[in-house]
Amino acid sequence: MYGLSSQDSDYQREVTERLRLPFQMLSDPARSLAQALDLPTFTTGGLTLYKRLTLIIKDNVIEHVFYPVFPPDEHADQVLAWLSDNAHRP
């Protein structure tokens, strides 16, 4: 599992440590993935950021997209349920 953000690597390291995230954050300040996959972004305070979404990727294929993420406090359970329901897919 990875987190992705358009913010720089130094910021990602700080966030990972401060929030004690159990996964790595990937930095994409050029928003290359957003452009390649037409991912949703928004602009605030002069920064263009990724909107919250979850991609389930297996063997380099996007199997499922969760977007929009709502409600955010239930999203982890939604992802876990999807993974459980689809665990035996080839």
N, CA, C and O atoms as a MOPAC input file, in Angstrom:
PM7 MOZYME 1SCF
protein

 N      0.84500 1    -1.15700 1     0.00000 1
 C      0.00000 1     0.00000 1     0.00000 1
 C      0.89800 1     1.22900 1     0.00000 1
 O      1.93400 1     1.26900 1     0.66400 1
 N      0.47200 1     2.22400 1    -0.76100 1
 C      1.19500 1     3.48200 1    -0.85600 1
 C      0.20800 1     4.63600 1    -0.80300 1
 O     -0.94700 1     4.50100 1    -1.20600 1
 N      0.66500 1     5.74700 1    -0.31300 1
 C     -0.05500 1     7.00200 1    -0.43200 1
 C      0.60600 1     7.80200 1    -1.54200 1
 O      1.80700 1     7.66600 1    -1.77500 1
 N     -0.16000 1     8.62700 1    -2.22200 1
 C      0.37200 1     9.44200 1    -3.30900 1
 C     -0.05800 1    10.88000 1    -3.09900 1
 O     -1.20600 1    11.15000 1    -2.74700 1
 N      0.86000 1    11.79200 1    -3.31300 1
 C      0.56100 1    13.20600 1    -3.17000 1
 C      1.36400 1    13.99300 1    -4.18400 1
 O      2.41100 1    13.54500 1    -4.65200 1
 N      0.86400 1    15.16800 1    -4.51600 1
 C      1.60100 1    16.04500 1    -5.42100 1
 C      2.59200 1    16.93000 1    -4.66500 1
 O      3.27800 1    17.75200 1    -5.27200 1
 N      2.66700 1    16.76600 1    -3.36100 1
 C      3.62200 1    17.54800 1    -2.57100 1
 C      5.00000 1    16.89000 1    -2.60400 1
 O      5.12500 1    15.71200 1    -2.93900 1
 N      6.03100 1    17.66000 1    -2.25300 1
 C      7.40100 1    17.17100 1    -2.40300 1
 C      7.76900 1    16.09500 1    -1.37900 1
 O      7.06600 1    15.88900 1    -0.39000 1
 N      8.88100 1    15.42000 1    -1.64100 1
 C      9.32300 1    14.28700 1    -0.81400 1
 C      9.59400 1    14.67500 1     0.63100 1
 O      9.29200 1    13.90200 1     1.54000 1
 N     10.16000 1    15.86400 1     0.86600 1
 C     10.41500 1    16.30200 1     2.24300 1
 C      9.11300 1    16.41400 1     3.02100 1
 O      9.03700 1    15.99700 1     4.17700 1
 N      8.09400 1    16.97400 1     2.38800 1
 C      6.78900 1    17.08700 1     3.04200 1
 C      6.21600 1    15.69500 1     3.31400 1
 O      5.65500 1    15.45200 1     4.38300 1
 N      6.35600 1    14.78600 1     2.35400 1
 C      5.83200 1    13.43100 1     2.53500 1
 C      6.50300 1    12.72500 1     3.70700 1
 O      5.83400 1    12.04500 1     4.48600 1
 N      7.81000 1    12.87900 1     3.83900 1
 C      8.52100 1    12.27300 1     4.97200 1
 C      7.99200 1    12.81800 1     6.29200 1
 O      7.76100 1    12.06500 1     7.23800 1
 N      7.80200 1    14.13500 1     6.34700 1
 C      7.29900 1    14.76100 1     7.57100 1
 C      5.90200 1    14.24200 1     7.90600 1
 O      5.61900 1    13.93200 1     9.06300 1
 N      5.04300 1    14.14700 1     6.92000 1
 C      3.67600 1    13.66200 1     7.14200 1
 C      3.69100 1    12.21000 1     7.60300 1
 O      2.97700 1    11.84300 1     8.53600 1
 N      4.49800 1    11.39300 1     6.95600 1
 C      4.58600 1     9.97500 1     7.32000 1
 C      5.02800 1     9.81000 1     8.76700 1
 O      4.47200 1     8.98900 1     9.49700 1
 N      6.01400 1    10.57800 1     9.18100 1
 C      6.49600 1    10.50300 1    10.56300 1
 C      5.47700 1    11.07300 1    11.54400 1
 O      5.19400 1    10.45700 1    12.57100 1
 N      4.92300 1    12.25000 1    11.23300 1
 C      3.99500 1    12.91700 1    12.15400 1
 C      2.73200 1    12.09300 1    12.37500 1
 O      2.24200 1    11.98900 1    13.49900 1
 N      2.21300 1    11.51600 1    11.31700 1
 C      0.97600 1    10.73600 1    11.41600 1
 C      1.22800 1     9.25900 1    11.69300 1
 O      0.28900 1     8.47900 1    11.85300 1
 N      2.51200 1     8.88200 1    11.74900 1
 C      2.90000 1     7.48600 1    11.97800 1
 C      2.20700 1     6.55000 1    10.98900 1
 O      1.63800 1     5.52500 1    11.36500 1
 N      2.27100 1     6.92800 1     9.73900 1
 C      1.61900 1     6.13400 1     8.70200 1
 C      2.33700 1     4.80300 1     8.52600 1
 O      3.56700 1     4.76000 1     8.50800 1
 N      1.57800 1     3.71700 1     8.39700 1
 C      2.19100 1     2.39600 1     8.24200 1
 C      2.49000 1     2.05700 1     6.78200 1
 O      2.62100 1     0.88500 1     6.42900 1
 N      2.59800 1     3.07100 1     5.94500 1
 C      2.88500 1     2.85600 1     4.53400 1
 C      3.70300 1     4.02800 1     4.01400 1
 O      3.76700 1     5.08600 1     4.64000 1
 N      4.32700 1     3.82300 1     2.85900 1
 C      5.14400 1     4.86400 1     2.24500 1
 C      4.28000 1     5.85500 1     1.48300 1
 O      3.22900 1     5.50900 1     0.94500 1
 N      4.74500 1     7.08100 1     1.45200 1
 C      4.11700 1     8.11300 1     0.63300 1
 C      4.97700 1     8.32200 1    -0.61000 1
 O      6.20300 1     8.39900 1    -0.52100 1
 N      4.33500 1     8.41000 1    -1.75000 1
 C      5.01300 1     8.66900 1    -3.01300 1
 C      4.74100 1    10.11100 1    -3.42400 1
 O      3.61100 1    10.59100 1    -3.32800 1
 N      5.76600 1    10.78500 1    -3.87400 1
 C      5.65700 1    12.18300 1    -4.26600 1
 C      5.56200 1    12.29800 1    -5.78100 1
 O      6.37500 1    11.72500 1    -6.50700 1
 N      4.56800 1    13.04100 1    -6.25400 1
 C      4.37500 1    13.25100 1    -7.69100 1
 C      4.08300 1    14.73100 1    -7.94400 1
 O      2.97900 1    15.08600 1    -8.35700 1
 N      5.08100 1    15.60100 1    -7.69200 1
 C      4.82800 1    17.03900 1    -7.82700 1
 C      4.47400 1    17.47300 1    -9.25300 1
 O      3.83700 1    18.51000 1    -9.43400 1
 N      4.86900 1    16.71300 1   -10.24800 1
 C      4.51400 1    17.03900 1   -11.63800 1
 C      3.12700 1    16.50900 1   -11.99700 1
 O      2.61600 1    16.77900 1   -13.08400 1
 N      2.51800 1    15.74600 1   -11.07200 1
 C      1.20400 1    15.13600 1   -11.27700 1
 C      1.17400 1    14.27800 1   -12.54400 1
 O      0.19800 1    14.28400 1   -13.29400 1
 N      2.25600 1    13.54700 1   -12.76100 1
 C      2.37500 1    12.67800 1   -13.93900 1
 C      1.30900 1    11.59500 1   -13.94400 1
 O      0.71700 1    11.31000 1   -14.98500 1
 N      1.06100 1    10.98900 1   -12.78800 1
 C      0.04100 1     9.94000 1   -12.71700 1
 C     -1.34300 1    10.52700 1   -12.96300 1
 O     -2.16300 1     9.91700 1   -13.64900 1
 N     -1.60500 1    11.69200 1   -12.41300 1
 C     -2.89600 1    12.34800 1   -12.63300 1
 C     -3.13000 1    12.59200 1   -14.12000 1
 O     -4.23100 1    12.38300 1   -14.62900 1
 N     -2.09300 1    13.03100 1   -14.80000 1
 C     -2.22100 1    13.29500 1   -16.23700 1
 C     -2.37400 1    12.00400 1   -17.03000 1
 O     -3.18700 1    11.93700 1   -17.95200 1
 N     -1.60900 1    10.98800 1   -16.68400 1
 C     -1.65100 1     9.72300 1   -17.42400 1
 C     -2.98400 1     9.00600 1   -17.26200 1
 O     -3.48100 1     8.39000 1   -18.20400 1
 N     -3.56700 1     9.08700 1   -16.05500 1
 C     -4.80000 1     8.34500 1   -15.77100 1
 C     -6.02900 1     9.24000 1   -15.65900 1
 O     -7.11800 1     8.76300 1   -15.33900 1
 N     -5.85900 1    10.52900 1   -15.92100 1
 C     -6.95100 1    11.49700 1   -15.80000 1
 C     -7.56400 1    11.45900 1   -14.39700 1
 O     -8.78500 1    11.42500 1   -14.23800 1
 N     -6.69100 1    11.46700 1   -13.38400 1
 C     -7.14600 1    11.43500 1   -11.99600 1
 C     -7.63300 1    12.81400 1   -11.57500 1
 O     -7.13300 1    13.82800 1   -12.06200 1
 N     -8.60900 1    12.85600 1   -10.67100 1
 C     -9.15800 1    14.14500 1   -10.24900 1
 C     -8.20000 1    14.90500 1    -9.33100 1
 O     -7.56000 1    14.32600 1    -8.45300 1
 N     -8.12100 1    16.21300 1    -9.55700 1
 C     -7.30300 1    17.10100 1    -8.73600 1
 C     -8.13200 1    18.32500 1    -8.37300 1
 O     -9.22200 1    18.53300 1    -8.90600 1
 N     -7.60100 1    19.12700 1    -7.46200 1
 C     -8.20900 1    20.41300 1    -7.13200 1
 C     -7.08800 1    21.38500 1    -6.81200 1
 O     -5.97300 1    20.97800 1    -6.48700 1
 N     -7.39000 1    22.66600 1    -6.90600 1
 C     -6.39100 1    23.69200 1    -6.63300 1
 C     -6.83700 1    24.52800 1    -5.44400 1
 O     -7.98500 1    24.96500 1    -5.36500 1
 N     -5.90600 1    24.74100 1    -4.52300 1
 C     -6.15600 1    25.58600 1    -3.36200 1
 C     -4.84800 1    26.23800 1    -2.95200 1
 O     -3.79500 1    25.60100 1    -2.97300 1
 N     -4.91500 1    27.49000 1    -2.58600 1
 C     -3.71900 1    28.19200 1    -2.13300 1
 C     -2.56400 1    28.12600 1    -3.11100 1
 O     -1.40300 1    28.12900 1    -2.70000 1
 N     -2.86200 1    28.06600 1    -4.39600 1
 C     -1.81200 1    28.00100 1    -5.40400 1
 C     -1.22500 1    26.61700 1    -5.62600 1
 O     -0.31800 1    26.45700 1    -6.44200 1
 N     -1.72900 1    25.60800 1    -4.91200 1
 C     -1.25300 1    24.22900 1    -5.06100 1
 C     -2.30800 1    23.39700 1    -5.76800 1
 O     -3.49900 1    23.53200 1    -5.48600 1
 N     -1.88500 1    22.54300 1    -6.67900 1
 C     -2.79000 1    21.57100 1    -7.28400 1
 C     -2.52500 1    20.23700 1    -6.61400 1
 O     -1.40800 1    19.71900 1    -6.64600 1
 N     -3.56300 1    19.68900 1    -6.01000 1
 C     -3.45700 1    18.47600 1    -5.20300 1
 C     -4.37600 1    17.39500 1    -5.75700 1
 O     -5.35200 1    17.67800 1    -6.45100 1
 N     -4.04000 1    16.15700 1    -5.43400 1
 C     -4.91800 1    15.04000 1    -5.78700 1
 C     -6.15700 1    15.05600 1    -4.90100 1
 O     -6.07000 1    15.33100 1    -3.70500 1
 N     -7.31700 1    14.75800 1    -5.49700 1
 C     -8.49700 1    14.50000 1    -4.68000 1
 C     -8.33900 1    13.11200 1    -4.08200 1
 O     -7.63000 1    12.26500 1    -4.62500 1
 N     -9.00100 1    12.89200 1    -2.96800 1
 C     -8.89000 1    11.60500 1    -2.28900 1
 C     -9.57000 1    10.51800 1    -3.12000 1
 O    -10.73800 1    10.63400 1    -3.49100 1
 N     -8.81800 1     9.47200 1    -3.39800 1
 C     -9.35500 1     8.31000 1    -4.09500 1
 C     -8.49300 1     7.11100 1    -3.74800 1
 O     -7.38500 1     7.25400 1    -3.23100 1
 N     -9.00900 1     5.93500 1    -4.03500 1
 C     -8.25500 1     4.70200 1    -3.80700 1
 C     -8.28300 1     3.87600 1    -5.08500 1
 O     -9.33900 1     3.64800 1    -5.67600 1
 N     -7.10600 1     3.43600 1    -5.49600 1
 C     -6.98500 1     2.53400 1    -6.63700 1
 C     -6.55800 1     1.17100 1    -6.11500 1
 O     -5.58500 1     1.06900 1    -5.36700 1
 N     -7.26700 1     0.13500 1    -6.49800 1
 C     -6.85100 1    -1.23300 1    -6.20800 1
 C     -6.14700 1    -1.72700 1    -7.47100 1
 O     -6.76200 1    -1.84700 1    -8.53100 1
 N     -4.85800 1    -2.00900 1    -7.34300 1
 C     -4.04600 1    -2.40200 1    -8.49300 1
 C     -3.45300 1    -3.77800 1    -8.23000 1
 O     -2.84900 1    -4.02500 1    -7.18600 1
 N     -3.63700 1    -4.66600 1    -9.19700 1
 C     -3.07400 1    -6.01000 1    -9.09700 1
 C     -2.40200 1    -6.33500 1   -10.42000 1
 O     -3.00900 1    -6.20000 1   -11.48200 1
 N     -1.15500 1    -6.76000 1   -10.35300 1
 C     -0.40100 1    -7.12200 1   -11.55800 1
 C     -0.44500 1    -6.00400 1   -12.60300 1
 O     -0.64500 1    -6.25500 1   -13.79100 1
 N     -0.25600 1    -4.77400 1   -12.13800 1
 C     -0.20500 1    -3.59000 1   -13.00400 1
 C     -1.52100 1    -3.26700 1   -13.70300 1
 O     -1.53000 1    -2.54200 1   -14.69700 1
 N     -2.62700 1    -3.79600 1   -13.19500 1
 C     -3.94700 1    -3.52200 1   -13.75600 1
 C     -4.81800 1    -2.90400 1   -12.66700 1
 O     -4.89700 1    -3.43400 1   -11.55900 1
 N     -5.46800 1    -1.79000 1   -12.97900 1
 C     -6.39300 1    -1.18200 1   -12.02200 1
 C     -7.65400 1    -2.03200 1   -12.00200 1
 O     -8.37500 1    -2.12100 1   -12.99500 1
 N     -7.90800 1    -2.65600 1   -10.85200 1
 C     -9.07300 1    -3.53400 1   -10.72200 1
 C    -10.30100 1    -2.79300 1   -10.21300 1
 O    -11.43000 1    -3.15500 1   -10.54600 1
 N    -10.08400 1    -1.75700 1    -9.40600 1
 C    -11.22500 1    -1.03500 1    -8.84900 1
 C    -10.79200 1     0.36800 1    -8.46500 1
 O     -9.65600 1     0.58900 1    -8.04500 1
 N    -11.71300 1     1.31500 1    -8.61600 1
 C    -11.47300 1     2.69900 1    -8.21300 1
 C    -12.55300 1     3.10000 1    -7.21900 1
 O    -13.74500 1     2.94400 1    -7.48400 1
 N    -12.13200 1     3.61000 1    -6.09100 1
 C    -13.05300 1     4.19300 1    -5.12100 1
 C    -12.96700 1     5.70900 1    -5.27700 1
 O    -11.97500 1     6.32400 1    -4.88600 1
 N    -14.00700 1     6.30400 1    -5.84700 1
 C    -14.07300 1     7.75500 1    -5.98500 1
 C    -15.51000 1     8.13300 1    -6.25300 1
 O    -16.14000 1     7.51600 1    -7.11100 1
 N    -16.04300 1     9.08400 1    -5.58500 1
 C    -15.41200 1     9.82900 1    -4.49900 1
 C    -15.31900 1     8.98000 1    -3.23900 1
 O    -16.04900 1     8.00200 1    -3.07800 1
 N    -14.42500 1     9.36200 1    -2.36200 1
 C    -14.27000 1     8.69000 1    -1.07200 1
 C    -15.24300 1     9.36000 1    -0.11100 1
 O    -15.00900 1    10.47300 1     0.36100 1
 N    -16.35100 1     8.65200 1     0.17300 1
 C    -17.35400 1     9.21400 1     1.07300 1
 C    -18.15300 1     8.09600 1     1.70200 1
 O    -18.52700 1     7.14300 1     1.01800 1
 N    -18.41400 1     8.19100 1     2.96400 1
 C    -17.81700 1     9.11800 1     3.92100 1
 C    -16.39100 1     8.68000 1     4.25900 1
 O    -16.11700 1     7.48400 1     4.35200 1
 N    -15.48600 1     9.63800 1     4.44100 1
 C    -14.08000 1     9.29100 1     4.63900 1
 C    -13.82500 1     8.40400 1     5.84900 1
 O    -12.91000 1     7.58000 1     5.82800 1
 N    -14.61900 1     8.55900 1     6.90100 1
 C    -14.38000 1     7.75600 1     8.10900 1
 C    -14.80900 1     6.30000 1     7.93700 1
 O    -14.51200 1     5.47000 1     8.79700 1
 N    -15.49500 1     5.97800 1     6.85300 1
 C    -15.91000 1     4.59600 1     6.58700 1
 C    -15.13000 1     3.97500 1     5.42500 1
 O    -15.33000 1     2.81000 1     5.07900 1
 N    -14.25000 1     4.76100 1     4.83700 1
 C    -13.59500 1     4.31000 1     3.60900 1
 C    -12.70000 1     3.09200 1     3.81700 1
 O    -12.71500 1     2.17500 1     2.99500 1
 N    -11.93100 1     3.06400 1     4.88800 1
 C    -11.05300 1     1.90700 1     5.12300 1
 C    -11.87500 1     0.62800 1     5.18200 1
 O    -11.46900 1    -0.39400 1     4.62800 1
 N    -13.02500 1     0.67100 1     5.84800 1
 C    -13.89000 1    -0.50800 1     5.92200 1
 C    -14.44300 1    -0.87900 1     4.54600 1
 O    -14.57800 1    -2.06200 1     4.23400 1
 N    -14.76200 1     0.11800 1     3.72500 1
 C    -15.25100 1    -0.14800 1     2.37000 1
 C    -14.18200 1    -0.86400 1     1.53900 1
 O    -14.47900 1    -1.81000 1     0.81100 1
 N    -12.94900 1    -0.40300 1     1.65800 1
 C    -11.85400 1    -1.02000 1     0.90600 1
 C    -11.60900 1    -2.44100 1     1.39800 1
 O    -11.45000 1    -3.35900 1     0.59400 1
 N    -11.57900 1    -2.62500 1     2.71300 1
 C    -11.36900 1    -3.96600 1     3.26500 1
 C    -12.48000 1    -4.91900 1     2.84100 1
 O    -12.21400 1    -6.08200 1     2.53700 1
 N    -13.72400 1    -4.44000 1     2.81700 1
 C    -14.84400 1    -5.28100 1     2.38500 1
 C    -14.67300 1    -5.67400 1     0.91500 1
 O    -14.89100 1    -6.83000 1     0.55100 1
 N    -14.28400 1    -4.71300 1     0.07100 1
 C    -14.07200 1    -5.02300 1    -1.34000 1
 C    -12.96100 1    -6.04800 1    -1.49600 1
 O    -13.10300 1    -7.00500 1    -2.25700 1
 N    -11.86600 1    -5.85800 1    -0.78800 1
 C    -10.75000 1    -6.80500 1    -0.87400 1
 C    -11.17400 1    -8.20000 1    -0.42200 1
 O    -10.79800 1    -9.19600 1    -1.04000 1
 N    -11.95100 1    -8.27200 1     0.64800 1
 C    -12.42600 1    -9.56200 1     1.14700 1
 C    -13.35700 1   -10.23000 1     0.13200 1
 O    -13.24400 1   -11.42700 1    -0.13000 1
 N    -14.27400 1    -9.44900 1    -0.43300 1
 C    -15.23200 1    -9.98600 1    -1.40400 1
 C    -14.56700 1   -10.42800 1    -2.70500 1
 O    -15.10600 1   -11.26800 1    -3.42600 1
 N    -13.41200 1    -9.87200 1    -3.00100 1
 C    -12.74300 1   -10.14600 1    -4.27500 1
 C    -11.42100 1   -10.87500 1    -4.10600 1
 O    -10.60400 1   -10.90300 1    -5.02700 1
 N    -11.20600 1   -11.45700 1    -2.95100 1
 C     -9.92100 1   -12.09500 1    -2.63500 1
 C     -9.61100 1   -13.28500 1    -3.53800 1
 O     -8.44300 1   -13.59700 1    -3.76700 1
 N    -10.62400 1   -13.94100 1    -4.04300 1
 C    -10.39300 1   -15.16800 1    -4.81500 1
 C    -10.49200 1   -14.95600 1    -6.31700 1
 O    -10.53700 1   -15.91800 1    -7.08400 1
 N    -10.52500 1   -13.70300 1    -6.73400 1
 C    -10.54200 1   -13.42800 1    -8.17600 1
 C     -9.17700 1   -13.74700 1    -8.76100 1
 O     -8.14900 1   -13.46000 1    -8.14800 1
 N     -9.16800 1   -14.34000 1    -9.94600 1
 C     -7.87200 1   -14.66200 1   -10.57600 1
 C     -7.11300 1   -13.41300 1   -10.97000 1
 O     -6.01000 1   -13.50500 1   -11.50900 1

